[in-house]
Amino acid sequence: MDNEAFKKFINQDFLGLSNWINSLNPYEFSLIAAVIGFIVAPPLSANEQNSLGNFFELIGQVLLSIAAQNMTVSQSSQQGFNQNTDFNQELEKLKNEINKLRRDVFGNKNS
């Protein structure tokens, strides 16, 4: 692998490209992907098309796996927060019930 070519490739503005792609509506998004596929495919052999297609699918799977894990971690953190909040609310309810029972019990004995 040519290190200079790899360095040039890595130093691209992928965030800008991602922002542009994400700004497209669903029809533009699909059309551009189809056009790129039709442009890239003809000069490649069937084996090269298969290899490149699998490479792009692998990139997609990695992106989807990272996104899924980010969502899982984020959701777990949120659920933990909700569970703690629910726990604290339940604890307050129990304290209030205990105080009410104490007032009832001690109030009845005193009367």
Buried (B, 14 or more C-beta within 10 A) or exposed (E): EEEEEEEEEEEEEEEEEEEEEEEEEEEEEEEEEEEEEEEBEEEEEEEEBEEBBEEBEEEEEEEEEEEEEEEEEEEEEEEEEEEEEEEEEEEEEEEEEEEEEEEEEEEEEEE
